[in-house]
Amino acid sequence: MTAILIRARVEPEHRHELMQMFKDTSQSNHLPAACVERRLYEEAIAPMNLLLVEEWSDPVPMNSYMSSEQFRALIGAVKVLGELVDIRISEATVIEGG
């Protein structure tokens, strides 16, 4: 499994708008087929720190997606409504469970 990790920081006055944008774009009909799951996490101590995790079944379409207008729009929205901290690619192996 390959994942894109997007860390962002958002001010309280823009938090709801950014969370709504993530919610709207995380519906399965908006995600590429190889994107298995998209989740948004907030830091418990500092809820202005957000982590968007996209899990991908195949790195090839993931790399294409990262060059797409859809991905650029997502990152652009993060930059307009908050601060993009970083984008990371992570490889993971499931060792237990489904």
C-alpha positions in Angstrom: 0.0 0.0 0.0 1.3 3.5 -0.9 0.0 6.6 0.8 0.1 10.4 0.2 0.3 12.3 3.5 -0.6 16.0 3.3 0.1 18.0 6.4 -1.6 21.4 6.7 -2.1 24.1 9.3 -5.3 26.2 9.2 -6.5 29.2 11.2 -9.8 28.7 13.1 -11.7 31.1 10.8 -10.9 28.9 7.7 -11.1 25.5 9.4 -14.7 24.8 8.6 -14.3 25.7 5.0 -11.2 23.5 4.5 -12.8 20.6 6.4 -15.9 20.9 4.1 -13.7 20.9 1.0 -12.0 17.8 2.2 -15.3 16.2 2.9 -16.8 17.1 -0.5 -13.7 15.8 -2.4 -13.4 12.6 -0.4 -16.6 11.0 -1.6 -15.9 7.9 -3.6 -17.2 9.4 -6.9 -14.6 12.1 -6.7 -11.6 9.8 -6.0 -9.6 8.0 -8.7 -10.3 4.3 -8.8 -6.8 3.3 -7.4 -7.4 5.6 -4.3 -8.7 3.1 -1.8 -9.3 5.6 1.0 -9.0 9.2 2.0 -9.1 10.3 5.6 -8.6 13.5 7.4 -7.2 13.7 10.9 -6.8 16.6 13.3 -4.2 16.9 16.1 -5.9 16.5 19.5 -3.8 19.1 21.2 -3.7 21.6 18.3 -6.8 21.1 16.0 -5.5 23.6 13.5 -3.0 20.9 12.5 -4.5 18.6 9.9 -3.3 15.4 8.2 -5.0 14.2 5.0 -4.1 10.6 4.2 -4.8 9.0 0.8 -4.2 5.3 0.5 -3.5 3.9 -3.0 -3.5 0.4 -4.3 -1.1 1.2 -7.1 1.7 3.8 -7.1 1.5 4.3 -10.9 -1.9 6.0 -11.0 -1.0 7.7 -7.7 1.9 9.4 -9.5 -0.3 10.4 -12.4 -2.8 11.8 -9.9 -0.1 13.9 -8.3 0.5 15.6 -11.7 -3.2 16.1 -12.3 -5.3 19.3 -12.1 -7.4 17.6 -9.4 -4.4 17.3 -7.1 -3.2 20.8 -7.9 -6.6 22.2 -7.0 -6.6 20.3 -3.7 -3.1 21.7 -2.8 -4.2 25.2 -4.0 -7.2 25.1 -1.7 -5.0 24.1 1.2 -2.6 27.0 0.4 -5.5 29.5 0.1 -7.3 28.5 3.3 -4.2 27.6 5.4 -0.6 26.6 5.2 0.8 23.6 3.5 3.3 22.1 5.9 4.5 19.2 3.6 3.5 16.4 1.3 5.0 12.9 1.9 4.8 9.6 0.2 4.8 6.5 2.5 5.0 2.8 1.8 3.2 0.5 4.2 2.8 -3.2 4.6 -0.3 -4.7 6.3 0.9 -7.2 8.9 -2.4 -8.0 10.5 -6.1 -7.6 9.6 -7.9 -7.1 6.4 
